Amino acid sequence: MNRIDWISNQVTKDPTYNMKMLLDSLSPAIIVPDPDKYYVFVYKAKTKNIRYDQHPFILCSSVDKWGFTGLNFHWNDYRRYSWLEVISNLYEINQEELNTMENYPITKFRMS
């Protein structure tokens, strides 16, 4: 079941608004991701003066004591996410929703 297809017609140019609509459409939320599953969440990097993605869309590759690693589709690269900097729950994206997520405008690059 695609829980987000209906909101793709309501997107704006504002990635924060789009992310809020997306997260409001997804449930349940979780705290710890499972490897080999897709997730979206809100993140705030702790390292100063780096560019980061505040709204990651990832494929989780591993989970550790410090956090987790995932392939970030906005960067097309693996990134590490520490627990304290994940400022929302994680929301799983299922297989039926992947095509919608590929074009869903939530990318928000920021400087820390």
N, C-alpha and C positions, 0 to 999 in steps of 0.2 A: 504494500500500500504506500503510495507516495503522499506523504503528509504536507509537502511544501509546494507541489505543483500549482495549487490555486493562488499562492501569494506571488508567484513569478510575474503575474500580470499587474501587480500593485507596487512594483519596485520604483524607487526614485533614484536620484543621483547621490543621495545621502547614505553612505555605507552604515552609519550608526542606526538610522531608521530601518534600513533593510535588515540589519542584524537583529534588531529588536523584534521585528515581525517574524523573522526566522526562528529565533529562540522561543518566542511565544507559541509557535506552531509545533514545536518538537517536545515530546515528553516520552518517557520519563527522563529526567536528568540523572547523571551519575557523577561520582567523585573521582574514581580511578578508572582509566580506560583499559580496554583489553587489546592486546596486540592483534594486528590484522583486521581492525575495525576502523571505520571512518568517524571523525568527530569534528564539531565546531565548538568554539568557546571564546571567551574574552580573556585577553592576556595583557599584562603590563611588564615589560622587561625591567630588570633591576640594574643591568649594566648601563652606566652613563654614556651618553654620546654615541649610541648605536641606533641604527634604523631597524625597526622591528614591525611585525604584523600584529596589530591589535586584535584582529578577528581571524585567527588561523582556521583553515580547513585542512585537516591532516588525515593521514593513514598512520595509525599508531604502529611503531615497529618494536618498541620495548618499554618496559616499566621498571623503574629502579627506586631505591629509597629516596633519592633526591628529586625525582620527577619522572619524566618520560621523554622519549624521542619519537618523532614522527616525520613523515614526508609531508611538508607543507606545500600544497598545490599552488599557492600564490607565489612562492619563491621557486617552486620546482626543485627543492633541495631539502635535505634532512635538517631539522632544527631540534634543539633541546629545550624543554619547558620544565622549569622548576615549580614545585607545588605551591610555594608562597606567592608566585607571580600569576598563577591562574586565578583570575578574579571572578569567574563565574563557574557554574557546574559545567560538565562536558555533556554535549548532546550528540547522540549517535545518529549518523546518517546511514540509512539502509541502502541496499543495492538498487532498489527501485528509484531512489532519490538522487543517485550519482549524476545522471545526465542533467537534471535540473540544477544541481549544485555547481556544475562546471561553468555555468553562465550566470550564476546568481551573484550580484554585485555587492559583496561585503568586504572586499579587500580594503584594509585601512593601514597603510604604512605610516609609522610615526617615528619621531626621534625621542629617545629617552633623555 
